[in-house]
Amino acid sequence: MSMPEAFSVVVVTGLSGSGKSTALNVFEDLGYFCVDGLPAAMLPKLVSLFLGKDSKHRGLALGMDLRQHDFLDQWNDALHELSANGIYARVLFVEAKDATLMRRYATTRRPHPLESASLGLEQALTRERAMLSPLRKDAELVIDTSEYSIHDLRRMIQERFASAENTGQGMRVHIISFGFKYGAPAEADLVFDLRFLPNPYFVPDLRPLSGKNQAVADYVFKTEPGLGFQQKLQEFLLYLLPLYASEGRYRIALAVGCTGGRHRSVALAEQLLATLRDSGYSVSIEHRHFDLG
């Protein structure tokens, strides 16, 4: 048996203090049936309740963490059982830098799940990061919340999981445009620096516009070196992505950056979005620094 059509199973996991509870709240608002602290061994049993049934919910969103005994062993067994029933669990992994997590714990005054009399907070964070590394590798989407507000995290999840365009199976591509002066995305698998391309910022008529405007895209990509670079990058990605997929990758985060993240990177990201969708990939896009550039 299989899940009802368009029904999604999402596992929310990651580092303690990085925003898992907030993420689950977003899924609940999106119409998912949410359970936090579910033992990994119970995952197939809960999923089985929805097999072959119509549901008013968009899907299941399940929060899991290391407080369960033998969590990783139970997790692997659960994945195998789901796979045997033809069910693909989408994994969202949230994380943050150690300094950010330590500041958050200092603010809430709550102990870390792995803290003890012999293990301080910093050591607990290091141990948890190492223990969860296998789950991070399985994740479809990794979100570093170090610089995120609650609203940023909500927007990211909504953009990735609310659209029916992103419910397909197989490897997913997430395109991020950004500005180098604000920092490159920590979760990016591939980063391309576009700062060698003609910069519309220095053209008075184009400066107020963005890469979503055709005039800006034409300025950057209708002549060399933009024209040749755009073509070669598209050819490279269409060659590279199937190689990643053949190795079992669930997701690729592709980042393209310019100085401010408003003109060149946005224009190229929009073109890559169209090209990869036309090629059959499930693609999402995020203009991270659009309003800052």
N, C-alpha and C positions, 0 to 999 in steps of 0.2 A: 504494500500500500504506500501511498505517497501523501505529502501534505496537500491541503486544499490549494487550488490555483492561486498564485500571487501571495501565498502565505510564507512569511520569512521567519527564520529562527536566528536570533542574534545573541551571542554571548558577550557580555560586557565584563572585561577583566582588566587587570593592570596593577600599577603600584598603589598602595594604600595612600590616601590623601591626594590623589591626582585628579579626582573628579568623577569616580564611578557612580556615586549616588546621583549626582547632577545629570549624568548621561542617562541613567535609568528614568529619571523624571521626564527627560525630553522624549524618550521612547513612549512613555505612558501618554504624554500629550499627543503623540503621533498615532495613537490607537493601538499600541502593542499591549499584550498581557504581560505584566512585569512581575518578576519574582527576584528578590535579593537574597543573597546568602544561600542559594540552592546548592546542596551537595552535588558534586559532579556526577556521582553514580545515579542520581535521580533524574538527570537530564533526559535520557531516552524515555523514561517512564512518563515524564510530564509531556514530552512531545507526542507520545503515543495517544494521549487523551484527545489530541486534535487531528489524528489521522483520519482521513476520509470524511471529515465533518465540515459543514459550513460554520463559519465563525464570524462574529461581529468584529473581531480583532484583526488588525493588519498582520500581526505576527506575534511571536514570543520574544521577549527580551529578558535575559537571565543574567543576574549579577553573580559573579563567582570570585572568590579570593582564597588566600592561602590558609585561612583559619581552619580549613577542613583537613582532617587527617588523611594522609596519602593522596593529596589533591591531584598531583600530576599523574599518578598511576590511574586514578579514577577517571581523569580527564581523557587519557588515551583510550581507555576501554570504552568510554561513552562515545567518542568520535568514531571508533570502529563499529559500534553497534548502530549508530545513526547511518553511517555509510552503507552498512549492509541493507538498510531499508531505503536506500536511495535519497537520503536527506542530507543536505549540505548546511552546516552551521556556519554563519558568518561571524567572525570574531572581530570585535572592536577592543583594541588595547589602548588604555590611557596611561600616560606617564608624565613625569615632570623632572626637572633637574633637582639634584639632591638639596641644593641651597633653598630652592623654592619649597620643597616638601618639609624641610626642617623649619622654615619660617611659618608654614601653615600649621604644623603641629604645635609650635610655640604659641600660636594665636589661639588655637582651639583647646590647648592644654589636655588633649587626649593622648593616651599612650599608643604607640605603634603596635600592631598585632604581634610582632616578633620581639618587641622589647622585653627585657627581663633584668633581674638584678645583675647578671653577668654580661648583658648585651645592651649597649647604649643605642641611642637613636640612629646615629650615623652608621654604626655597624649593622643595625637592623635593616636600614635602607639598602646597604650593599648586599646583604644576604638575600633580601627579597628580590632585588633586581636580578641576581644570579639565578634564583630558583624559578623565576617567571620567564626567563629567556626562551625556553621552548615554546611557551604560549605566544610570545611576541613574534616568533618566526611563523607561527600559524595564522597570524592576524591578517585580515583583509585590509584593515585600516589602523594605523598607529597615530595617535594624536598626542603631541607634546603640549600640555596645558600650562607650561611655565609662564607664558606671556598672555594667556587667554583669560578673559573675563567669563562669567557665566553665560553672557549673551554670545560671546564668540564661540564657545563650545556648543551652545544650542544651534547656532547658525550652521556650524560645520556638520553636525549630525543631521539636521534637517535637509541640508543640501545633498548629503550622501545617501540617506535612507528613505526620505519621503517621496522621492520621484520614482515612478514606475519604470523609468528608463534605466534604473540601476538595479533592477531585480533579476537580471539575467545571470546565468551561471558562468563559470570560467573566470579567467583573470580580468581584473578591473584596473583601469588606469585613472588616476586622480591627477589632474593638471593644476599646478599652482603658479600663478604669476606673483612676483614679489619685487621689492626694492632692496638692493644690496645695502643701502645706507640704514635700513631697518633690520637687517640680518636675514640670512638664508634659512629656509625651513629645515628644522632639525630632522623631520621625518622623510625628507626627500631621498629617493634612491638614485636619481639622476638629476644633475644640476647643470644648466646651460647659461653661460654669461653672455648677455646680448649687448654689453656696453660698447662694443666696437661698431655697432650699427648707427646710422644717422639718427640724431636725437631731435624729435619734434619739439622738445621743450624750448629749444633755442629759435624756433620759428614763431613769431608773435601770433599769427593767426591760428596756429595749431596748439599752442601752449594750453589754452583753456579747455581743449578737447581731451579725449582719452583714446586708448587703443581700440575702443569699441566703435569709434568713428571711422568710416571708410577713408576719409582724407588722410588720417594719421597712418592707417595701414598702407595706403598707397605710397605715402612719403617714405616709409621704412622699407617696403618690400617690392616696389615696382622697378627699382634700379639696383645695380650692384653696390655693395656686396649683399644687400638684403635679399634680393631675388635668388641668387645662387645658394645662399645659406639656407633659406626657407626650404627650397627644393631638396637640398642634400640632407637636411635634418629630417624631413618627412620620409625620405627614402631610407635613412638610417634607422629610424624608429620602426618602420614597417618591416625592416629586416630583423631588428633586434627583439621586438616584443614577442614574436612567435618562439624565439629561442628561450626567453624567460618562461613562457607558458609551457613549453615542453619539459622544463625542469620542475614543473609543479608549483610555480609561483601563483599565489592568489591575487596579488595586488602589486602595482608599481606606482610610486608617487614620483611624478615628473615635474620638476620645477624649472621655470625660465625666469631669469632676473635681469632687470636693467637698474638704473640708478635709483629712481624713485618708485618704481612699480606701478606706473600709471599709463605710460604710452607704449614703448616697444614691447615690453613683456606681456602686456594685456593683449596687444594686437596679435602676437605670435600664439599666445595661449588660445585665443578664440579660433585661429586658423587650425591649430592642432586638434582642437575639440571637433571641428567639422570633419577633418581628414580621418581621424581615428574612428569616429562614429560611422562614417561612410564605409570604413573598412571592417565594420562588424564588432568593434570593441564596445564594452560598457564603460562609458567615460563620464566623469564628473569634473567640475571646474571650480576653482576658488581664486578670486583676485584678492590676495591677502592684504596688500597695502594700497589698494586702489584709492581709498579716500585720504591717504596720507601723502601720496606722491604729489 
